[in-house]
Amino acid sequence: MASGMATASYELRFDSGRICLDLTATTHPEERLDTAVRLRAWIAASGLVPPGTALDADASWLLGFRELRGHIAQLVRGELDARPADAALARVNTVALGTPPAPWAVRADDGSLHRRLRTPPGCAELLCVVARDAVELLTDPVARASLRQCEGDNCPIVYLDTSRGRRRRWCSSEVCGNRERVARHRRRAALARA
């Protein structure tokens, strides 16, 4: 993963089950939204915009997304820990009041319809979509009851457990789950050698 592109694609994860939670996961294990280029890649990969949408993201977008990310993380963590984060709630509610980008159906050459946006989205429009997702998540009793903290060693990621039986333990079976399985194997091997 020496190249910036390989690193960016490796680090972009969308396995928490909600766009607002995926945004909060961009801080672990290190800051993933450190440039406007990486923010644009995250926005495109998250599905916030249709493929091929032009984004004029700059440093102000980075600040906006990081600020909202912090408020959502405080709010979600407060709800999980039964410690209301009312200042974060107020900010998320304010951002959610905005207007989301307007979808537009466009007919392709083959006659099928594809989703586009009427105009290139601004930062506030996209932040509104993420903030509304957080509001919807935390006000839906079923979804809220499915919030889980990853059991991975030192993993702060919160995800939505929609697994059968509600027994999911990790934010990602391939990342934290695999680390746990490797650690368990090493402990058994060490015991067998002793």
C-alpha positions in Angstrom: 0.0 0.0 0.0 2.8 2.4 -0.8 0.8 4.4 -3.3 -1.8 7.0 -2.1 -4.5 5.5 -4.3 -4.0 2.0 -2.8 -4.1 3.5 0.7 -7.2 5.5 0.0 -9.1 2.6 -1.4 -8.1 0.3 1.4 -9.1 2.8 4.1 -12.5 3.6 2.6 -14.8 1.4 4.5 -18.6 1.3 4.4 -19.5 -1.5 6.7 -21.2 0.2 9.6 -24.7 0.1 8.0 -25.4 3.8 7.9 -23.8 6.7 6.1 -23.6 8.8 9.3 -21.8 5.9 11.1 -19.5 5.4 8.1 -18.6 9.1 8.4 -17.7 8.7 12.1 -15.5 5.7 11.2 -13.2 7.8 9.0 -11.1 8.7 12.1 -10.0 5.1 12.8 -7.3 3.9 12.8 -6.1 7.3 11.5 -7.6 10.3 9.9 -8.9 9.3 6.5 -10.4 12.6 5.4 -7.1 14.6 5.4 -7.4 16.1 1.9 -10.2 17.4 -0.3 -9.3 14.6 -2.8 -9.9 11.9 -0.2 -13.1 13.6 0.9 -14.3 13.6 -2.7 -13.4 9.9 -2.9 -15.3 9.2 0.3 -18.4 11.1 -0.9 -18.5 9.2 -4.2 -17.9 5.8 -2.6 -20.5 6.4 0.1 -23.2 6.8 -2.5 -24.1 10.3 -1.4 -23.9 11.3 -5.0 -24.4 9.3 -8.2 -21.3 8.0 -10.0 -19.6 10.6 -12.1 -21.0 13.6 -10.1 -18.7 16.6 -10.3 -17.7 17.8 -6.8 -16.1 21.1 -6.1 -14.9 20.1 -2.6 -12.2 22.2 -1.1 -10.7 22.8 2.4 -14.0 24.3 3.6 -15.8 21.1 2.8 -13.2 19.2 4.8 -13.9 21.4 7.8 -17.7 21.0 7.4 -17.5 17.2 7.2 -15.1 16.8 10.0 -17.2 19.1 12.2 -20.4 17.2 11.5 -18.5 13.9 12.0 -17.5 15.1 15.5 -21.0 16.1 16.5 -22.5 12.8 15.2 -19.8 10.8 17.0 -20.6 12.7 20.3 -24.3 12.2 19.8 -24.1 8.5 19.0 -21.6 7.8 21.8 -23.7 9.8 24.2 -26.8 7.7 23.3 -24.9 4.4 23.7 -23.5 5.5 27.0 -26.8 7.1 28.3 -25.0 10.5 28.5 -27.0 12.9 26.3 -24.9 15.2 24.2 -27.4 18.0 23.7 -25.0 20.5 22.2 -24.1 17.9 19.5 -27.8 17.2 19.0 -28.5 20.9 18.5 -25.8 21.1 15.8 -26.9 18.0 14.0 -30.5 19.2 14.0 -29.4 22.5 12.6 -27.4 20.9 9.7 -30.4 18.6 9.0 -32.6 21.6 8.4 -30.8 22.2 5.1 -32.0 21.2 1.7 -30.6 17.9 0.3 -29.5 17.8 -3.4 -32.4 17.3 -5.8 -32.4 14.0 -7.7 -33.0 14.0 -11.4 -33.8 11.0 -13.7 -31.9 11.0 -16.9 -32.5 8.5 -19.8 -29.4 6.7 -20.9 -28.7 5.7 -24.5 -30.2 2.2 -23.9 -33.4 3.8 -22.7 -32.9 3.0 -19.0 -33.3 5.7 -16.3 -30.3 6.7 -14.2 -30.2 9.0 -11.1 -28.3 12.2 -11.4 -28.4 15.4 -9.4 -30.2 18.4 -10.9 -27.2 20.6 -10.2 -23.8 19.9 -8.7 -24.2 19.6 -5.0 -22.8 22.0 -2.5 -21.2 21.1 0.8 -24.3 22.1 2.9 -26.6 19.9 0.8 -24.4 16.8 1.3 -24.0 17.6 5.0 -27.8 17.8 5.3 -28.1 14.3 3.9 -25.7 12.9 6.5 -27.2 14.8 9.4 -30.7 13.6 8.4 -29.4 10.1 8.4 -28.2 10.5 12.0 -31.5 12.0 13.1 -33.4 9.2 11.4 -31.1 6.5 12.9 -31.3 7.9 16.5 -35.1 8.5 16.4 -35.9 5.0 15.0 -36.3 2.8 18.1 -35.6 -0.4 16.2 -32.4 1.0 14.5 -31.2 2.6 17.6 -31.5 -0.7 19.5 -29.3 -2.3 16.9 -26.4 0.1 17.5 -23.3 -1.8 18.7 -19.7 -0.9 19.7 -17.1 -3.0 17.9 -15.6 -5.6 20.2 -12.3 -5.4 18.3 -9.2 -4.5 20.4 -9.1 -0.6 20.6 -11.7 -0.2 17.9 -14.0 2.8 18.5 -16.3 2.1 15.5 -20.1 1.9 16.1 -22.2 0.0 13.6 -25.7 -1.1 13.0 -26.2 -4.8 13.8 -28.7 -6.1 11.2 -27.3 -9.7 11.4 -29.5 -12.6 11.8 -29.8 -13.2 15.6 -28.2 -9.8 16.3 -24.9 -11.5 17.2 -22.5 -9.4 15.1 -19.4 -8.6 17.2 -17.2 -6.6 15.0 -17.4 -3.6 12.7 -15.9 -5.8 10.0 -15.3 -9.5 10.1 -12.5 -9.0 7.6 -10.7 -6.4 9.7 -11.4 -6.6 13.5 -12.9 -10.1 13.3 -9.8 -11.4 11.5 -7.5 -9.7 14.0 -9.4 -11.4 16.8 -9.2 -14.8 15.1 -5.4 -14.4 14.6 -4.9 -13.3 18.2 -6.9 -16.3 19.4 -4.9 -18.7 17.2 -1.6 -17.2 18.6 -2.8 -17.6 22.2 -3.7 -21.3 21.5 -0.4 -21.9 19.8 1.5 -20.3 22.7 -0.4 -22.5 25.2 0.3 -25.6 23.2 4.0 -24.8 23.1 4.1 -24.2 26.9 
